[in-house]
C-alpha cells in the first residue's frame, strides 16, 4: 500500500482510488501507471484486490495483460460480449484458476492457493447457480455457513433470514428441482450474501430476474459494498452497470475501457412535472390584469367556432373488371344434370360397351 504525498492527498478524500499518470509515476517511485489506494487516516490500511499483468492461455489466449485494482466498499462492474473473458477473470481473481502469467493478490497474499480452492474470505455467486439438487433451498444456503464451522441450528436460522430478505422464505423447504430459474438464482444469491465475505464475486446475478427482483438483488449487493466488501459483478445488463461505482469492459480477453460510473438521478415522475409556462402579456387569448384587482378582470373571449367540415365527395362507383364479372356470372349458373354418353361412344375416363357390328343375320 502506498501513502500519497500531500500534493495528491489534498485533492482526494481517504479511501478513494487515484489514477497515477506516467508523468507522476517517477515521483511516487512506481514502475508503471496504476491505481493506488490511500491509507485511511487514523486506521489500518485498506486492502485492495490487485490484479497485475494477468494472462491466460489454454490453446489460445483467453486473457491478455489484465491490470486492475478492485477496492473495498465499491461495486465494480465487468461487462463485455459473451466469450470476452468475464467469467475467466472472476475465476482467476477468486483463486479458482491460476493465470499463465501475472498475479492476483489481496492483502499482500496471492489468491491462488495451489489447489483450486478459494480463500475463506471469498464467496461466489455462480452463473450456473451451483446448487445441490438433493438439498432444499434452505439447506443450500445453510451449507455455506456449516462449511465455515457455524452451528447447524444457527446456520439454518441465518439461512432463513437470508431467504426472507430476497422474498423467498416460503420456498425454504422445496427441493431445487421444484424451483424456477429465477428462484434458483435468488437462492444462489442468498448463499453468497449469508456468509458476509470480504470479497464477493457475482457472475450474472440478475440474468434470470425481472425488474423488481433485480432491484432487490442490487440493493443487497450495495449493502455488501457499504459493509466494506470488495464486490465485483460480471454482467450484460446496462442497468446493473449504472448501479455500480466503477466499470471495466473486456473484449476478446483484453481490457478496453476503464471508467467511473456517474450515478444519474431518476427523471421526475408525471405527478411532479413542472407546471406549464404562463403566456406572455399581450398574447391572444389572455387578459391584462387591471389595477382594480382580480375581481375586475374580464374573462377571455371564446374562440370562434370551427368551420363545418365539407360534405363527402360523391365519387362514381368503379365498374368491375371484365374477368371478375365473368367469374360472378359463372357462379350464378346452376349446374344441370350430368349428360349420359351416347351408345357406341366412349365417355372420358370410363370405357363404354363396344357398338356391335352390323351383320347379314341382323338384316334378316
Phi, psi and omega in degrees: 000144183245143175258121185289144174296170185297326182293337176264322184294334182290339184262349185231134177288163180298145176086009180258152177273134184237131176272124180262119182281164183300324182290341179259353185293324182292327179290333178265003178062044176256143179282339180202162176298142180200169175267130179238154181249133179286150170286141175283132181292130178076016181213179181288160177295147182278133180275132179240138175275108187257130176243120187235116172050045183278130174224151179219125180235117174230087186081317177215160180293122175263325175224147182217116169055053177274127181221111181204166179233132181245107186271155177286155180076009182233148170261120182248130181257136172247118181237170180149162179293168178298134182085009181278346177112014182295308181294323178297319179294320177297324180294322178287319180297323181275357177087014177278330183228143176265131178289154177295318175224163177087177183220154170232118186232152175221125183057035177081002181245142181290147178284329179281121182259000176098349183233002180083003177269135178288159177291157184299333182276008182249137174228143181247145164245104190277150177292330179264016175074309180068031180273152179273119188296329186276358180255159176280174180297318179295319181292327177294331178277316184289338181295331177292326177284322178295326178294339177265011173091012181279149179299139183302321180295314178293325178295320178293321179295317179291326176295319178298319179293323179294321176293323180295326180292339177254015173064036177227032180294331180286352180260011186297326183269357182279147174287157182299325182294341181269000184261152174280175181296318178294323178292319177296324179293322177290327175296318177297322177294318179299323178295324178286327182282328191292334183276351179051064185281166172280333179231119179243118182246113185247123180255106181051061184284352183236016187292333183253013188252151173279182187295320181294312179290331176296316178298324180294318179292321178295325176296319179291323176296321178294323177297321178295320177293319178295333176289343179112009182277157171274114184246120179236128184236120171268128188205159169252354189273121177298329179294325177290321178298318180292335179281349182269169181265332182219148187228125173242131180248135179246149175208119181055040176080008181239148178280117185247347183208134173228120182209155171266132184278127176270114181287120181264142178287150180291144179294150181297146180286168182293335179286341182248027180290153180292147180295154179295149182294146180284143179292151180289151177298139179089356180285150180299139181091004180242158181237132179287134177291140180265169182287342182286347178112182184291341181291330182270002181288134180269143178292153180291141180297145180290149179289143180297148181295149180288142179297147180296148180287143181295150179296154179294147180286136177273091180277140178295145180284131182284140177287152178287153173295158184297322182293322180292324178294321178296319179295323179292321179292326177293324179291332181283340179290139178266132181291135179276180180292147181296137181284141180266137181293145177290156179291141180086356177245153179265131175280159180292121175097332181233127178288136178258175180290141181290143178286126181292145178285145178281129181237171180292331180290328178291329180288335177287000000 
